[in-house]
C-alpha cells in the first residue's frame, strides 16, 4: 500500500524524476532544533569559561612541574612531553564536556547534571590520555596530568557556578524565561503552573497560559484559578501553541493526555520545535531517587526509598559527632566569651535549656545561649496576639523579651552554638529538620509528623531558605523534602549555604 493512499497527499517529483514523499505533510519531517539568542549567548559564555579553565589547568600543571622538579624527568617527563600532555588535555577537555552533555540546553540553570557531566569529563580525560599512551605508544607526563586535571575540574565547576548565578539573577528579573503552556486536569495544571512561577530561577520558564480538561471545573473559579489565562481545553493545545508561540508545553496529570495521545502530541510539538515536559504526578522527589524502568514497552518511574539507614547514614551520624566535637574544641573560647557577655547583659543563667522532640519522638533537652529575659515564658501569653510568625510558631520582629546581647546573638545565630553538645551526645545532627516543642507536635497534621523520622539539626533547608520569614506550610514542605531526599551531598550544600544565610542574617528574629 502506498504511503500516500487515503491521505490526499501526492508524491512530489524532482527535476530528475525521482519520486519523493513529503513527510512534512504527514507531520513527520525531520526537524533541526535551534537555540534562542540568549541561549546561544549563554552557551558561548560557558564555553569561554571552560576554555579559560583548560588554560588555567595547563598553566597549573606547567608551573607545578617547574616548581617541584624543574627539568628532571621520571614521573614528569621531558619538556616536549609536558607540552604534548598540556596541549592534548586542553583541547580534549572541551570535547569531553560536549560529549558528556555539559552543554545540553535542558540542563541550563537547573539541577546537578551539569556538574556531574564535568566530573565525568575529568575521569574520562584521565582515562583517554592513559589509553592513548598505551595504545598509540605516546609519552604523556603523568605528574602534569595529576596537577592539571583537578585544576581544570575545580575551575570549571566554579566558573559554571558563577555563570549559573548570573543567569538566576536575570531570570528573577523576568529575563531569559521560556514561555510555557501547561496542559492537563485543572487542579494538577494549576499546581504545576504555580510551581513553575514560584521558582523561575530554576525552571527557566514562565507560564503563558493553561489548557484544561474541563472548562467548567470549579477549581478554575477559585483565587488560584484566576492567576493564569485559560485558553481552551486540551483539544485546543496545538492551536494555542501556534497562537502564542510558546517554547515548551508542560503536561500535568491528566487521564486524557496519556499513552498514544501523549505520543502524538510529542510528534506534533517536535514539528514546531517545541519542548514537551511531562509531570509524572510524583511531587517533592529529587532526581537521584527517580529511575526509568520499562515493562512491555511502557516506561515507568521507579521511586527509590528515602535513605535512612545503611553506610551513608552511618557516615552522617559519625561525621556529626566527630565534627561536633572538633567544633566544640575550636570554638570553646568563643563559647566562653559569649557566656560571660550573656551573664553581664542581664540577670540570669548564660544557657537556656528547653525540652524538644527528636528522632523517633524521643524528648531531649536542647541547649542554647539565653537571648531573652528569665521570665520570657511567663510573658508569652500577653504577646500571643502580636505574633508575626505562622500558625504554629510564635515569632515577633521586635520582641520586647529579647535582651540587647540576645538580639546580636540571634542576628548571627550564635545562640545556637551550644547545640553542638546535643550533636556530640547523638540527640541532634548538624543538618536536619528543626527540633519542635512537644506543644507544636500536638498541633501537627499527620504529614508533618514525618519530620520526626530523622534527627533534628542545628541547621536545615528552612534555615537557609528564609528562616522566620517562611510560612508554616513552607517550613513543613522543606523539612519533608529533606527527609525524603537526604544525601551526604545535600548536607554539604546546606552547610555551605548556612554560612551565607548567617552572614546575611535574612529572616533571623
Buried (B, 14 or more C-beta within 10 A) or exposed (E): EEEBEEEEBEEEEEEEEEEEBEEEBBEEEEEEEEEEEBBEEBBEBBBEBBBEBBBBBBBBBBEBBEEEBEEEEEBBBEBEBBBBBBEBBBEBBBEBBBBBBBBEBEBBBBEBBBBBBBBBBBEBBBEBBEEBBEEEEEEBBBBBBBBBBBBBBBBBBEBBEEBBEEBBEBBEEEEBBBBBBBBBBBBBBBBBBBBBBEBBBBBBBBBBBBBBBEEEBEBBEEEBBEEBEBBBBBEEBBEBBEBBEBBBBBBBBBEBBEEEEBEEBBEBBBBBEBBBBBBBBEEEBBEEBEEEEEEEEEEEEEEEEBBEEEEEBEEBEEBBBEBBBEBBEEBEEEBEEBBEBBBEBBEBEBBBEEEBBBBEEEEBEBBBBBBBBBEBEEEBEEBEEEBEBBEBBBBBEEBEBBBEBBBBBBEEBBBBBBBBBBBBEBBBBBBBBBBBBEEBBEEBEEEBEBBBBBBBBBBBBBBBBBBBBBEBEBBBBBBBBBBBBBBBEBBEBBBEBBEEBBEEEBBBB
